[in-house]
Amino acid sequence: MPWITKDYLHTKQIRTLARTYSSKVRVVNWQDPEIAAVESREDLARYLMSLAARLREDNLPTENPSTDAFIDAAGRWTKSMDGFFSNVLKEPVPDSPDWSTVAAIFRAALVYE
């Protein structure tokens, strides 16, 4: 693949090693591949812009269309995410969230009631 450069591979290897061996950030096994792909601030920005575009195009359901309802839902889901982690992912909530956890909070806030 001509678009894969040495710098790209090196960056991916460093990210993979950092995520695998870091004692502070545990890798979460997200079931949603879009959330699982969020590994950096840039990935999160792309993910959030994609969510916004899907909302504008009515391709994504939401229970919380107003800003205050969305923020409230994000806070409530974050507070109660232990249940999601234990019941759905079958693992504990990470002590130090990573970029993908932030993406999951935004995604959950769209439908959390």
C-alpha positions in Angstrom: 0.0 0.0 0.0 1.8 3.1 -1.2 0.1 5.5 1.3 1.6 3.7 4.3 4.9 5.3 5.1 7.6 4.4 7.6 6.5 7.4 9.7 2.9 6.2 9.7 3.9 2.7 10.7 6.2 4.0 13.4 3.4 6.2 14.8 1.0 3.3 14.8 3.5 1.0 16.5 4.2 3.6 19.2 0.4 4.1 19.8 -0.1 0.3 20.0 2.8 -0.2 22.4 1.7 2.8 24.5 -1.9 1.5 24.7 -0.8 -2.1 25.4 1.9 -1.5 28.0 0.8 1.7 29.8 0.0 1.1 33.4 -2.3 4.1 33.6 -4.5 3.6 30.5 -6.2 0.3 30.0 -7.4 -0.6 26.5 -11.2 -1.0 26.5 -12.6 -3.6 24.1 -15.4 -1.5 22.6 -18.1 -3.4 20.7 -18.6 -0.4 18.3 -15.8 -0.4 15.8 -16.1 3.4 15.3 -15.5 4.0 19.0 -12.7 1.4 19.1 -10.9 3.2 16.3 -10.6 6.4 18.3 -7.0 6.4 19.6 -6.0 10.1 19.5 -7.3 13.6 19.8 -7.5 13.8 16.0 -9.5 10.6 15.8 -11.9 11.9 18.4 -12.3 15.2 16.4 -13.1 13.2 13.3 -15.5 11.0 15.2 -17.4 13.9 16.7 -17.7 15.7 13.4 -19.0 12.5 11.8 -21.6 12.2 14.6 -22.7 15.8 14.0 -23.0 15.2 10.2 -25.1 12.0 10.8 -27.4 13.9 13.1 -27.8 16.7 10.6 -28.7 14.2 7.9 -31.1 12.3 10.2 -29.0 9.2 10.0 -28.6 8.9 13.7 -31.4 8.7 16.3 -31.3 10.9 19.3 -33.3 11.2 22.5 -31.5 14.4 23.5 -31.7 17.0 20.7 -31.2 20.1 22.8 -27.8 21.0 24.2 -28.8 21.0 27.8 -30.5 17.6 27.5 -27.4 16.2 25.7 -25.0 17.5 28.3 -27.2 16.2 31.1 -27.4 12.8 29.5 -23.6 12.7 29.1 -23.2 13.5 32.8 -25.7 10.9 33.9 -24.3 8.2 31.6 -20.8 9.0 32.8 -22.0 8.7 36.4 -23.6 5.3 35.8 -21.2 3.8 33.2 -20.3 1.1 35.7 -23.4 -0.7 34.7 -22.6 -0.5 31.0 -19.1 -1.7 31.6 -20.1 -4.6 33.9 -23.2 -5.7 32.0 -22.3 -5.1 28.4 -18.5 -5.0 28.1 -18.0 -7.4 31.1 -15.0 -5.4 32.3 -14.4 -2.7 34.9 -14.5 1.0 34.1 -10.9 2.2 33.4 -9.3 4.4 36.1 -8.0 6.7 33.4 -10.2 7.1 30.4 -8.7 7.3 27.0 -10.0 9.1 23.8 -12.3 6.2 22.9 -14.0 6.5 26.3 -14.7 10.2 25.6 -16.2 9.2 22.2 -18.4 6.6 23.9 -19.7 9.3 26.3 -20.7 11.5 23.4 -22.3 8.5 21.6 -24.2 7.3 24.7 -25.5 10.8 25.4 -27.4 10.8 22.2 -29.8 8.1 23.4 -29.4 7.9 27.2 -32.6 8.8 29.0 
